[in-house]
Amino acid sequence: MNEVIKNMMERRSVRKYKAEQIKQEELDQILEAGLWAPNGRNIQSPILIAIQDEETRDKVAKLNAAVMGSDSDPFYGAPTVVVVLAARDRLTAVEDGCASLTNMVNAAHSIGVDSCWIHRAKEVFDSEEGKALLKEWGVEGDYIGVGNCILGYRDCDYPAAPERKEGRVFRV
């Protein structure tokens, strides 16, 4: 089987991480994959914010948890969070950001880094606290939060693949 397709079929979301930070070269490769994702009209509106500073990561986690009305860690202990945003005025902003997230989770798996796609970036970065963080980080412009890609090394057994549902392909 083709290695790229095999990689996509074997990748699973991981929800328990070691505190160990991923290597810089691994993060660089994952971010590069996110930048090379397909996007509408090649506008390249998604931006990627890589967070490895523990205090900042915890602040974003707290904001994310608050959206759910929870105080648990929505990032499951992963030491790296990549926030994906896209220009709000783009008709394909969400789709473009999702393509970046997809590329990153697949790239991570291919190099031995575990990941999970976490939602609620829209709510976090539409909040006053989220907007203040973007300003603090030097992000200028009007962006919509698309999602978060958490990265690290799992501290659990690798999840098993669920059965694929039948009847989802139609040939015309």
OpenMM code with the backbone's topology and positions (N, CA, C; nanometers):
from openmm import Vec3, app, unit

residues = "MET ASN GLU VAL ILE LYS ASN MET MET GLU ARG ARG SER VAL ARG LYS TYR LYS ALA GLU GLN ILE LYS GLN GLU GLU LEU ASP GLN ILE LEU GLU ALA GLY LEU TRP ALA PRO ASN GLY ARG ASN ILE GLN SER PRO ILE LEU ILE ALA ILE GLN ASP GLU GLU THR ARG ASP LYS VAL ALA LYS LEU ASN ALA ALA VAL MET GLY SER ASP SER ASP PRO PHE TYR GLY ALA PRO THR VAL VAL VAL VAL LEU ALA ALA ARG ASP ARG LEU THR ALA VAL GLU ASP GLY CYS ALA SER LEU THR ASN MET VAL ASN ALA ALA HIS SER ILE GLY VAL ASP SER CYS TRP ILE HIS ARG ALA LYS GLU VAL PHE ASP SER GLU GLU GLY LYS ALA LEU LEU LYS GLU TRP GLY VAL GLU GLY ASP TYR ILE GLY VAL GLY ASN CYS ILE LEU GLY TYR ARG ASP CYS ASP TYR PRO ALA ALA PRO GLU ARG LYS GLU GLY ARG VAL PHE ARG VAL".split()
positions = [
    Vec3(0.0834, -0.1180, 0.0000),
    Vec3(0.0000, 0.0000, 0.0000),
    Vec3(0.0885, 0.1252, 0.0000),
    Vec3(0.0417, 0.2282, -0.0634),
    Vec3(0.1099, 0.3567, -0.0658),
    Vec3(0.1341, 0.4050, 0.0772),
    Vec3(0.2552, 0.4534, 0.1057),
    Vec3(0.2928, 0.4929, 0.2420),
    Vec3(0.2108, 0.6108, 0.2945),
    Vec3(0.1774, 0.7061, 0.2084),
    Vec3(0.0993, 0.8218, 0.2522),
    Vec3(-0.0405, 0.7767, 0.2950),
    Vec3(-0.1039, 0.6935, 0.2121),
    Vec3(-0.2379, 0.6438, 0.2447),
    Vec3(-0.2334, 0.5555, 0.3694),
    Vec3(-0.1325, 0.4728, 0.3801),
    Vec3(-0.1165, 0.3867, 0.4983),
    Vec3(-0.1039, 0.4737, 0.6239),
    Vec3(-0.0239, 0.5791, 0.6170),
    Vec3(-0.0067, 0.6718, 0.7290),
    Vec3(-0.1413, 0.7321, 0.7712),
    Vec3(-0.2212, 0.7748, 0.6738),
    Vec3(-0.3514, 0.8342, 0.7049),
    Vec3(-0.4445, 0.7321, 0.7697),
    Vec3(-0.4382, 0.6085, 0.7253),
    Vec3(-0.5256, 0.5046, 0.7800),
    Vec3(-0.4837, 0.4610, 0.9209),
    Vec3(-0.3565, 0.4724, 0.9527),
    Vec3(-0.3069, 0.4269, 1.0827),
    Vec3(-0.3099, 0.5349, 1.1910),
    Vec3(-0.3181, 0.6600, 1.1540),
    Vec3(-0.3151, 0.7695, 1.2517),
    Vec3(-0.4387, 0.7676, 1.3413),
    Vec3(-0.4174, 0.7926, 1.4697),
    Vec3(-0.5257, 0.7985, 1.5677),
    Vec3(-0.5063, 0.9220, 1.6559),
    Vec3(-0.6154, 0.9724, 1.7084),
    Vec3(-0.6102, 1.0808, 1.8061),
    Vec3(-0.5672, 1.0240, 1.9404),
    Vec3(-0.4724, 1.0912, 2.0029),
    Vec3(-0.4200, 1.0481, 2.1327),
    Vec3(-0.4659, 1.1484, 2.2379),
    Vec3(-0.5099, 1.0958, 2.3517),
    Vec3(-0.5670, 1.1803, 2.4565),
    Vec3(-0.4998, 1.1625, 2.5928),
    Vec3(-0.3706, 1.1278, 2.5919),
    Vec3(-0.2920, 1.1237, 2.7156),
    Vec3(-0.1451, 1.1336, 2.6766),
    Vec3(-0.0765, 1.2384, 2.7274),
    Vec3(0.0591, 1.2696, 2.6831),
    Vec3(0.1598, 1.2743, 2.7970),
    Vec3(0.2827, 1.2442, 2.7621),
    Vec3(0.3955, 1.2649, 2.8530),
    Vec3(0.4263, 1.4155, 2.8559),
    Vec3(0.4917, 1.4602, 2.9607),
    Vec3(0.5283, 1.6014, 2.9720),
    Vec3(0.6430, 1.6386, 2.8778),
    Vec3(0.7148, 1.5395, 2.8264),
    Vec3(0.8309, 1.5614, 2.7399),
    Vec3(0.7939, 1.6423, 2.6154),
    Vec3(0.8687, 1.7506, 2.5933),
    Vec3(0.8453, 1.8366, 2.4781),
    Vec3(0.8938, 1.7686, 2.3502),
    Vec3(0.8232, 1.7939, 2.2392),
    Vec3(0.8680, 1.7384, 2.1111),
    Vec3(0.9924, 1.8120, 2.0656),
    Vec3(1.0663, 1.7489, 1.9761),
    Vec3(1.1909, 1.8071, 1.9260),
    Vec3(1.1607, 1.9229, 1.8303),
    Vec3(1.2494, 2.0208, 1.8278),
    Vec3(1.2313, 2.1384, 1.7423),
    Vec3(1.2182, 2.0992, 1.5950),
    Vec3(1.3017, 2.0041, 1.5497),
    Vec3(1.2945, 1.9650, 1.4086),
    Vec3(1.1624, 1.8956, 1.3761),
    Vec3(1.1043, 1.8263, 1.4738),
    Vec3(0.9727, 1.7648, 1.4522),
    Vec3(0.8662, 1.8733, 1.4390),
    Vec3(0.8682, 1.9697, 1.5293),
    Vec3(0.7717, 2.0796, 1.5216),
    Vec3(0.7860, 2.1544, 1.3895),
    Vec3(0.9091, 2.1804, 1.3478),
    Vec3(0.9312, 2.2520, 1.2210),
    Vec3(0.8707, 2.1765, 1.1029),
    Vec3(0.8882, 2.0466, 1.0999),
    Vec3(0.8325, 1.9660, 0.9902),
    Vec3(0.6792, 1.9678, 0.9920),
    Vec3(0.6216, 1.9591, 1.1106),
    Vec3(0.4760, 1.9586, 1.1233),
    Vec3(0.4184, 2.0934, 1.0797),
    Vec3(0.4815, 2.2022, 1.1232),
    Vec3(0.4358, 2.3352, 1.0832),
    Vec3(0.4483, 2.3546, 0.9324),
    Vec3(0.5569, 2.3059, 0.8765),
    Vec3(0.5760, 2.3166, 0.7309),
    Vec3(0.4631, 2.2440, 0.6566),
    Vec3(0.4261, 2.1265, 0.7059),
    Vec3(0.3157, 2.0518, 0.6438),
    Vec3(0.1868, 2.1336, 0.6509),
    Vec3(0.1641, 2.2024, 0.7631),
    Vec3(0.0453, 2.2856, 0.7756),
    Vec3(0.0435, 2.4008, 0.6774),
    Vec3(0.1608, 2.4574, 0.6507),
    Vec3(0.1703, 2.5691, 0.5564),
    Vec3(0.1491, 2.5255, 0.4119),
    Vec3(0.1757, 2.3968, 0.3829),
    Vec3(0.1625, 2.3461, 0.2469),
    Vec3(0.0255, 2.2850, 0.2183),
    Vec3(-0.0686, 2.3013, 0.3088),
    Vec3(-0.2031, 2.2470, 0.2873),
    Vec3(-0.2718, 2.3188, 0.1715),
    Vec3(-0.3589, 2.2490, 0.1012),
    Vec3(-0.4354, 2.3154, -0.0042),
    Vec3(-0.5277, 2.4209, 0.0569),
    Vec3(-0.5537, 2.5267, -0.0198),
    Vec3(-0.6432, 2.6311, 0.0289),
    Vec3(-0.7055, 2.7041, -0.0879),
    Vec3(-0.8213, 2.7629, -0.0634),
    Vec3(-0.8975, 2.8299, -0.1682),
    Vec3(-0.8200, 2.9400, -0.2381),
    Vec3(-0.8087, 2.9264, -0.3693),
    Vec3(-0.7442, 3.0243, -0.4567),
    Vec3(-0.6003, 3.0531, -0.4185),
    Vec3(-0.5383, 2.9624, -0.3432),
    Vec3(-0.4000, 2.9758, -0.2970),
    Vec3(-0.3756, 3.1090, -0.2253),
    Vec3(-0.4765, 3.1552, -0.1513),
    Vec3(-0.4647, 3.2801, -0.0759),
    Vec3(-0.3727, 3.2626, 0.0450),
    Vec3(-0.3646, 3.1395, 0.0975),
    Vec3(-0.2780, 3.1065, 0.2111),
    Vec3(-0.3108, 3.1927, 0.3327),
    Vec3(-0.4396, 3.1971, 0.3680),
    Vec3(-0.4803, 3.2799, 0.4818),
    Vec3(-0.4588, 3.2158, 0.6188),
    Vec3(-0.4503, 3.0822, 0.6315),
    Vec3(-0.4291, 3.0283, 0.7665),
    Vec3(-0.2942, 3.0710, 0.8249),
    Vec3(-0.2974, 3.0995, 0.9553),
    Vec3(-0.1745, 3.1236, 1.0291),
    Vec3(-0.1665, 3.0202, 1.1403),
    Vec3(-0.0444, 2.9863, 1.1777),
    Vec3(-0.0195, 2.8827, 1.2775),
    Vec3(0.0552, 2.9456, 1.3944),
    Vec3(0.0033, 2.9262, 1.5136),
    Vec3(0.0678, 2.9790, 1.6334),
    Vec3(0.1120, 2.8600, 1.7172),
    Vec3(0.2417, 2.8349, 1.7196),
    Vec3(0.2972, 2.7222, 1.7946),
    Vec3(0.3257, 2.7666, 1.9374),
    Vec3(0.2611, 2.7003, 2.0317),
    Vec3(0.2760, 2.7343, 2.1733),
    Vec3(0.3475, 2.6198, 2.2435),
    Vec3(0.4660, 2.6496, 2.2983),
    Vec3(0.5397, 2.5518, 2.3772),
    Vec3(0.5723, 2.6043, 2.5161),
    Vec3(0.5519, 2.7320, 2.5375),
    Vec3(0.5701, 2.7911, 2.6696),
    Vec3(0.4574, 2.7389, 2.7596),
    Vec3(0.4952, 2.6763, 2.8713),
    Vec3(0.3970, 2.6086, 2.9571),
    Vec3(0.2913, 2.7041, 3.0120),
    Vec3(0.3311, 2.8215, 3.0530),
    Vec3(0.2361, 2.9176, 3.1099),
    Vec3(0.1328, 2.9608, 3.0056),
    Vec3(0.1800, 2.9891, 2.8840),
    Vec3(0.0902, 3.0304, 2.7760),
    Vec3(-0.0005, 2.9151, 2.7365),
    Vec3(0.0565, 2.7957, 2.7260),
    Vec3(-0.0222, 2.6764, 2.6913),
    Vec3(-0.1341, 2.6561, 2.7932),
    Vec3(-0.1012, 2.6713, 2.9216),
    Vec3(-0.2009, 2.6524, 3.0266),
    Vec3(-0.3091, 2.7604, 3.0233),
    Vec3(-0.2697, 2.8829, 2.9879),
    Vec3(-0.3667, 2.9928, 2.9769),
    Vec3(-0.4668, 2.9640, 2.8642),
    Vec3(-0.4173, 2.9189, 2.7491),
    Vec3(-0.5049, 2.8870, 2.6367),
    Vec3(-0.5921, 2.7653, 2.6710),
    Vec3(-0.5345, 2.6678, 2.7404),
    Vec3(-0.6116, 2.5496, 2.7824),
    Vec3(-0.7269, 2.5911, 2.8737),
    Vec3(-0.6995, 2.6835, 2.9655),
    Vec3(-0.8030, 2.7290, 3.0588),
    Vec3(-0.9166, 2.7989, 2.9840),
    Vec3(-0.8821, 2.8822, 2.8866),
    Vec3(-0.9844, 2.9496, 2.8058),
    Vec3(-1.0659, 2.8482, 2.7264),
    Vec3(-0.9986, 2.7475, 2.6718),
    Vec3(-1.0657, 2.6440, 2.5937),
    Vec3(-1.1611, 2.5645, 2.6829),
    Vec3(-1.1154, 2.5264, 2.8014),
    Vec3(-1.1982, 2.4498, 2.8951),
    Vec3(-1.3207, 2.5304, 2.9370),
    Vec3(-1.3036, 2.6606, 2.9553),
    Vec3(-1.4143, 2.7457, 2.9982),
    Vec3(-1.5283, 2.7453, 2.8963),
    Vec3(-1.4947, 2.7314, 2.7679),
    Vec3(-1.5980, 2.7242, 2.6636),
    Vec3(-1.6906, 2.6055, 2.6903),
    Vec3(-1.6332, 2.4967, 2.7425),
    Vec3(-1.7116, 2.3756, 2.7736),
    Vec3(-1.7720, 2.3812, 2.9133),
    Vec3(-1.7405, 2.4850, 2.9900),
    Vec3(-1.7860, 2.4905, 3.1275),
    Vec3(-1.7129, 2.3903, 3.2150),
    Vec3(-1.5844, 2.3689, 3.1849),
    Vec3(-1.5042, 2.2685, 3.2531),
    Vec3(-1.3768, 2.3313, 3.3074),
    Vec3(-1.3122, 2.2610, 3.3989),
    Vec3(-1.1805, 2.3044, 3.4432),
    Vec3(-1.0748, 2.1971, 3.4177),
    Vec3(-1.1124, 2.0951, 3.3393),
    Vec3(-1.0158, 1.9905, 3.3021),
    Vec3(-0.9273, 2.0403, 3.1886),
    Vec3(-0.8194, 1.9694, 3.1605),
    Vec3(-0.7264, 2.0085, 3.0545),
    Vec3(-0.7769, 1.9560, 2.9202),
    Vec3(-0.8279, 2.0428, 2.8344),
    Vec3(-0.8774, 1.9983, 2.7045),
    Vec3(-0.7662, 1.9559, 2.6094),
    Vec3(-0.6402, 1.9822, 2.6490),
    Vec3(-0.5260, 1.9454, 2.5661),
    Vec3(-0.4578, 1.8179, 2.6165),
    Vec3(-0.5200, 1.7505, 2.7125),
    Vec3(-0.4789, 1.6174, 2.7591),
    Vec3(-0.3315, 1.6071, 2.7992),
    Vec3(-0.2753, 1.7163, 2.8468),
    Vec3(-0.1361, 1.7141, 2.8904),
    Vec3(-0.0337, 1.7302, 2.7799),
    Vec3(-0.0778, 1.7455, 2.6551),
    Vec3(0.0179, 1.7633, 2.5442),
    Vec3(0.0982, 1.8910, 2.5672),
    Vec3(0.2305, 1.8847, 2.5521),
    Vec3(0.3135, 2.0020, 2.5804),
    Vec3(0.3147, 2.1075, 2.4701),
    Vec3(0.2729, 2.0715, 2.3495),
    Vec3(0.2723, 2.1655, 2.2373),
    Vec3(0.1303, 2.1802, 2.1846),
    Vec3(0.0911, 2.3040, 2.1606),
    Vec3(-0.0388, 2.3335, 2.0995),
    Vec3(-0.0129, 2.4242, 1.9805),
    Vec3(-0.0668, 2.3872, 1.8650),
    Vec3(-0.0602, 2.4747, 1.7486),
    Vec3(-0.2019, 2.5245, 1.7231),
    Vec3(-0.2200, 2.6554, 1.7411),
    Vec3(-0.3491, 2.7179, 1.7147),
    Vec3(-0.3527, 2.7534, 1.5664),
    Vec3(-0.4626, 2.7164, 1.5008),
    Vec3(-0.4793, 2.7485, 1.3595),
    Vec3(-0.5923, 2.8506, 1.3469),
    Vec3(-0.5582, 2.9633, 1.2848),
    Vec3(-0.6558, 3.0676, 1.2573),
    Vec3(-0.6521, 3.0956, 1.1075),
    Vec3(-0.7590, 3.1573, 1.0560),
    Vec3(-0.7611, 3.1949, 0.9147),
    Vec3(-0.8319, 3.3293, 0.9022),
    Vec3(-0.7985, 3.4009, 0.7975),
    Vec3(-0.8551, 3.5339, 0.7761),
    Vec3(-1.0074, 3.5246, 0.7699),
    Vec3(-1.0725, 3.5988, 0.8575),
    Vec3(-1.2188, 3.5923, 0.8710),
    Vec3(-1.2913, 3.6290, 0.7415),
    Vec3(-1.2317, 3.7146, 0.6595),
    Vec3(-1.3009, 3.7598, 0.5382),
    Vec3(-1.2924, 3.6614, 0.4217),
    Vec3(-1.2207, 3.5522, 0.4379),
    Vec3(-1.2082, 3.4524, 0.3312),
    Vec3(-1.3289, 3.3601, 0.3321),
    Vec3(-1.3898, 3.3373, 0.2189),
    Vec3(-1.5055, 3.2471, 0.2114),
    Vec3(-1.4691, 3.1045, 0.2519),
    Vec3(-1.3424, 3.0678, 0.2317),
    Vec3(-1.2984, 2.9320, 0.2633),
    Vec3(-1.2099, 2.9282, 0.3878),
    Vec3(-1.2274, 3.0229, 0.4784),
    Vec3(-1.1412, 3.0317, 0.5966),
    Vec3(-1.1412, 2.9021, 0.6769),
    Vec3(-1.2582, 2.8515, 0.7109),
    Vec3(-1.2665, 2.7305, 0.7932),
    Vec3(-1.2102, 2.6106, 0.7175),
    Vec3(-1.2466, 2.5971, 0.5921),
    Vec3(-1.1971, 2.4845, 0.5129),
    Vec3(-1.0449, 2.4900, 0.4980),
    Vec3(-0.9908, 2.6091, 0.4752),
    Vec3(-0.8461, 2.6237, 0.4605),
    Vec3(-0.7740, 2.5876, 0.5903),
    Vec3(-0.8277, 2.6351, 0.7032),
    Vec3(-0.7684, 2.6018, 0.8323),
    Vec3(-0.7775, 2.4528, 0.8614),
    Vec3(-0.8895, 2.3912, 0.8243),
    Vec3(-0.9060, 2.2469, 0.8451),
    Vec3(-0.8047, 2.1676, 0.7619),
    Vec3(-0.7763, 2.2140, 0.6422),
    Vec3(-0.6760, 2.1458, 0.5594),
    Vec3(-0.5391, 2.1533, 0.6270),
    Vec3(-0.5058, 2.2681, 0.6868),
    Vec3(-0.3784, 2.2805, 0.7592),
    Vec3(-0.3739, 2.1852, 0.8780),
    Vec3(-0.4828, 2.1781, 0.9530),
    Vec3(-0.4899, 2.0865, 1.0673),
    Vec3(-0.4737, 1.9413, 1.0223),
    Vec3(-0.5404, 1.9046, 0.9151),
    Vec3(-0.5315, 1.7675, 0.8640),
    Vec3(-0.3890, 1.7342, 0.8231),
    Vec3(-0.3257, 1.8256, 0.7510),
    Vec3(-0.1866, 1.8022, 0.7119),
    Vec3(-0.0974, 1.7839, 0.8344),
    Vec3(-0.1194, 1.8660, 0.9373),
    Vec3(-0.0330, 1.8591, 1.0544),
    Vec3(-0.0502, 1.7292, 1.1321),
    Vec3(-0.1747, 1.6831, 1.1534),
    Vec3(-0.1909, 1.5586, 1.2290),
    Vec3(-0.1337, 1.4403, 1.1520),
    Vec3(-0.1473, 1.4419, 1.0205),
    Vec3(-0.0903, 1.3328, 0.9405),
    Vec3(0.0620, 1.3400, 0.9360),
    Vec3(0.1165, 1.4599, 0.9238),
    Vec3(0.2627, 1.4759, 0.9254),
    Vec3(0.3189, 1.4311, 1.0597),
    Vec3(0.2521, 1.4698, 1.1679),
    Vec3(0.2985, 1.4318, 1.3016),
    Vec3(0.3083, 1.2799, 1.3130),
    Vec3(0.2035, 1.2107, 1.2723),
    Vec3(0.2042, 1.0643, 1.2812),
    Vec3(0.3192, 1.0056, 1.1996),
    Vec3(0.3432, 1.0621, 1.0831),
    Vec3(0.4453, 1.0064, 0.9944),
    Vec3(0.5860, 1.0160, 1.0526),
    Vec3(0.6071, 1.1081, 1.1489),
    Vec3(0.7411, 1.1226, 1.2083),
    Vec3(0.7443, 1.0786, 1.3551),
    Vec3(0.6392, 1.0111, 1.3998),
    Vec3(0.6399, 0.9543, 1.5343),
    Vec3(0.5943, 1.0457, 1.6455),
    Vec3(0.5245, 1.1530, 1.6106),
    Vec3(0.4684, 1.2441, 1.7101),
    Vec3(0.3180, 1.2188, 1.7146),
    Vec3(0.2627, 1.2137, 1.8348),
    Vec3(0.1196, 1.1907, 1.8499),
    Vec3(0.0456, 1.3239, 1.8506),
    Vec3(-0.0837, 1.3182, 1.8165),
    Vec3(-0.1597, 1.4417, 1.8025),
    Vec3(-0.3082, 1.4185, 1.8264),
    Vec3(-0.3790, 1.5296, 1.8379),
    Vec3(-0.5247, 1.5284, 1.8422),
    Vec3(-0.5716, 1.6670, 1.7991),
    Vec3(-0.6787, 1.6711, 1.7255),
    Vec3(-0.7398, 1.7951, 1.6796),
    Vec3(-0.8408, 1.8355, 1.7857),
    Vec3(-0.8240, 1.9541, 1.8411),
    Vec3(-0.9108, 2.0029, 1.9474),
    Vec3(-0.9869, 2.1263, 1.8969),
    Vec3(-1.1159, 2.1265, 1.9194),
    Vec3(-1.2015, 2.2371, 1.8739),
    Vec3(-1.2042, 2.3525, 1.9741),
    Vec3(-1.2958, 2.4427, 1.9555),
    Vec3(-1.3246, 2.5578, 2.0402),
    Vec3(-1.2269, 2.6745, 2.0223),
    Vec3(-1.1433, 2.6707, 1.9202),
    Vec3(-1.0546, 2.7847, 1.8928),
    Vec3(-1.1364, 2.9064, 1.8502),
    Vec3(-1.2475, 2.8847, 1.7815),
    Vec3(-1.3325, 2.9963, 1.7395),
    Vec3(-1.3811, 3.0746, 1.8608),
    Vec3(-1.4369, 3.0029, 1.9567),
    Vec3(-1.4893, 3.0694, 2.0761),
    Vec3(-1.3780, 3.1359, 2.1572),
    Vec3(-1.2653, 3.0682, 2.1700),
    Vec3(-1.1543, 3.1229, 2.2478),
    Vec3(-1.1044, 3.2536, 2.1864),
    Vec3(-1.0826, 3.2545, 2.0545),
    Vec3(-1.0207, 3.3716, 1.9931),
    Vec3(-1.1209, 3.4763, 1.9452),
    Vec3(-1.2510, 3.4497, 1.9656),
    Vec3(-1.3528, 3.5532, 1.9501),
    Vec3(-1.3775, 3.6248, 2.0830),
    Vec3(-1.3256, 3.5687, 2.1923),
    Vec3(-1.3431, 3.6301, 2.3246),
    Vec3(-1.2457, 3.7464, 2.3413),
    Vec3(-1.2764, 3.8337, 2.4357),
    Vec3(-1.1880, 3.9461, 2.4634),
    Vec3(-1.0502, 3.8965, 2.5089),
    Vec3(-1.0488, 3.7894, 2.5923),
    Vec3(-0.9214, 3.7341, 2.6390),
    Vec3(-0.8393, 3.6792, 2.5228),
    Vec3(-0.9067, 3.6087, 2.4318),
    Vec3(-0.8387, 3.5529, 2.3151),
    Vec3(-0.7848, 3.6605, 2.2232),
    Vec3(-0.8643, 3.7649, 2.2009),
    Vec3(-0.8186, 3.8765, 2.1175),
    Vec3(-0.6983, 3.9462, 2.1812),
    Vec3(-0.7000, 3.9569, 2.3144),
    Vec3(-0.5873, 4.0193, 2.3845),
    Vec3(-0.4608, 3.9354, 2.3676),
    Vec3(-0.4748, 3.8014, 2.3711),
    Vec3(-0.3586, 3.7152, 2.3491),
    Vec3(-0.3015, 3.7347, 2.2092),
    Vec3(-0.3888, 3.7386, 2.1093),
    Vec3(-0.3412, 3.7585, 1.9717),
    Vec3(-0.2639, 3.8893, 1.9605),
    Vec3(-0.3180, 3.9930, 2.0209),
    Vec3(-0.2500, 4.1237, 2.0180),
    Vec3(-0.1138, 4.1132, 2.0869),
    Vec3(-0.1112, 4.0476, 2.2035),
    Vec3(0.0137, 4.0290, 2.2786),
    Vec3(0.1172, 3.9533, 2.1953),
    Vec3(0.0698, 3.8578, 2.1165),
    Vec3(0.1593, 3.7758, 2.0332),
    Vec3(0.1991, 3.8450, 1.9032),
    Vec3(0.1450, 3.9636, 1.8758),
    Vec3(0.1799, 4.0374, 1.7549),
    Vec3(0.0992, 3.9968, 1.6325),
    Vec3(-0.0129, 3.9302, 1.6529),
    Vec3(-0.0976, 3.8891, 1.5406),
    Vec3(-0.1903, 4.0051, 1.5065),
    Vec3(-0.1745, 4.0569, 1.3857),
    Vec3(-0.2571, 4.1680, 1.3395),
    Vec3(-0.3528, 4.1182, 1.2334),
    Vec3(-0.4720, 4.1741, 1.2300),
    Vec3(-0.5725, 4.1342, 1.1328),
    Vec3(-0.6911, 4.0707, 1.2026),
    Vec3(-0.7906, 4.0389, 1.1227),
    Vec3(-0.9146, 3.9815, 1.1749),
    Vec3(-0.9184, 3.8330, 1.1412),
    Vec3(-0.8956, 3.7500, 1.2409),
    Vec3(-0.8862, 3.6056, 1.2212),
    Vec3(-0.9953, 3.5316, 1.2966),
    Vec3(-1.0335, 3.4185, 1.2416),
    Vec3(-1.1268, 3.3276, 1.3071),
    Vec3(-1.0475, 3.2053, 1.3532),
    Vec3(-1.0725, 3.1625, 1.4750),
    Vec3(-1.0079, 3.0410, 1.5242),
    Vec3(-1.0694, 2.9199, 1.4572),
    Vec3(-0.9878, 2.8348, 1.4000),
    Vec3(-1.0372, 2.7152, 1.3308),
    Vec3(-1.0206, 2.5913, 1.4182),
    Vec3(-0.9062, 2.5750, 1.4820),
    Vec3(-0.8849, 2.4577, 1.5662),
    Vec3(-0.7470, 2.4605, 1.6280),
    Vec3(-0.7227, 2.3598, 1.7113),
    Vec3(-0.5944, 2.3441, 1.7789),
    Vec3(-0.5405, 2.2053, 1.7478),
    Vec3(-0.4141, 2.1978, 1.7184),
    Vec3(-0.3465, 2.0693, 1.6978),
    Vec3(-0.2542, 2.0493, 1.8171),
    Vec3(-0.2889, 1.9518, 1.9028),
    Vec3(-0.2013, 1.9248, 2.0167),
    Vec3(-0.1001, 1.8187, 1.9752),
    Vec3(0.0221, 1.8342, 2.0257),
    Vec3(0.1323, 1.7484, 1.9843),
    Vec3(0.2142, 1.7034, 2.1049),
    Vec3(0.2592, 1.5800, 2.0998),
    Vec3(0.3448, 1.5273, 2.2050),
    Vec3(0.3678, 1.3791, 2.1837),
    Vec3(0.4153, 1.3142, 2.2894),
    Vec3(0.4385, 1.1694, 2.2858),
    Vec3(0.3391, 1.1048, 2.3807),
    Vec3(0.2690, 1.0073, 2.3333),
    Vec3(0.1611, 0.9476, 2.4121),
    Vec3(0.2124, 0.8803, 2.5390),
    Vec3(0.1263, 0.8817, 2.6383),
    Vec3(0.1515, 0.8161, 2.7663),
    Vec3(0.0385, 0.7156, 2.7894),
    Vec3(0.0107, 0.6373, 2.6856),
    Vec3(-0.0979, 0.5404, 2.6884),
    Vec3(-0.0764, 0.4422, 2.5732),
    Vec3(-0.1558, 0.3368, 2.5704),
    Vec3(-0.1522, 0.2458, 2.4564),
    Vec3(-0.2043, 0.3197, 2.3338),
    Vec3(-0.1564, 0.2790, 2.2165),
    Vec3(-0.2024, 0.3432, 2.0939),
    Vec3(-0.3477, 0.3027, 2.0690),
    Vec3(-0.4353, 0.3987, 2.0437),
    Vec3(-0.5769, 0.3650, 2.0241),
    Vec3(-0.5995, 0.2724, 1.9047),
    Vec3(-0.6937, 0.1814, 1.9208),
    Vec3(-0.7302, 0.0902, 1.8114),
    Vec3(-0.8168, 0.1641, 1.7098),
    Vec3(-0.8118, 0.1179, 1.5880),
    Vec3(-0.8922, 0.1781, 1.4815),
    Vec3(-1.0377, 0.1331, 1.4932),
    Vec3(-1.1307, 0.2251, 1.4938),
    Vec3(-1.2715, 0.1856, 1.4936),
    Vec3(-1.3110, 0.1325, 1.3559),
    Vec3(-1.4141, 0.0511, 1.3546),
    Vec3(-1.4666, 0.0013, 1.2267),
    Vec3(-1.5116, 0.1195, 1.1411),
    Vec3(-1.4967, 0.1063, 1.0122),
    Vec3(-1.5467, 0.2076, 0.9201),
    Vec3(-1.6934, 0.1774, 0.8909),
    Vec3(-1.7775, 0.2788, 0.8918),
    Vec3(-1.9203, 0.2628, 0.8629),
    Vec3(-1.9392, 0.2310, 0.7162),
    Vec3(-2.0314, 0.1439, 0.6891),
    Vec3(-2.0657, 0.1068, 0.5512),
    Vec3(-2.1578, 0.2122, 0.4893),
    Vec3(-2.1694, 0.2087, 0.3581),
    Vec3(-2.2677, 0.2910, 0.2874),
    Vec3(-2.2336, 0.4386, 0.2796),
    Vec3(-2.1047, 0.4718, 0.2870),
    Vec3(-2.0669, 0.6129, 0.2809),
    Vec3(-2.0052, 0.6521, 0.1481),
    Vec3(-1.9962, 0.5583, 0.0553),
    Vec3(-1.9425, 0.5902, -0.0773),
    Vec3(-2.0511, 0.5620, -0.1801),
    Vec3(-2.0746, 0.6605, -0.2646),
    Vec3(-2.1725, 0.6453, -0.3729),
    Vec3(-2.0978, 0.6687, -0.5035),
    Vec3(-2.1186, 0.5811, -0.5966),
    Vec3(-2.0531, 0.5939, -0.7279),
    Vec3(-2.1616, 0.6213, -0.8319),
    Vec3(-2.1424, 0.7277, -0.9050),
    Vec3(-2.2420, 0.7690, -1.0037),
    Vec3(-2.1821, 0.7601, -1.1419),
] * unit.nanometer
topology = app.Topology()
chain = topology.addChain("A")
for resn in residues:
    res = topology.addResidue(resn, chain)
    for name in ("N", "CA", "C"):
        topology.addAtom(name, app.Element.getBySymbol(name[0]), res)
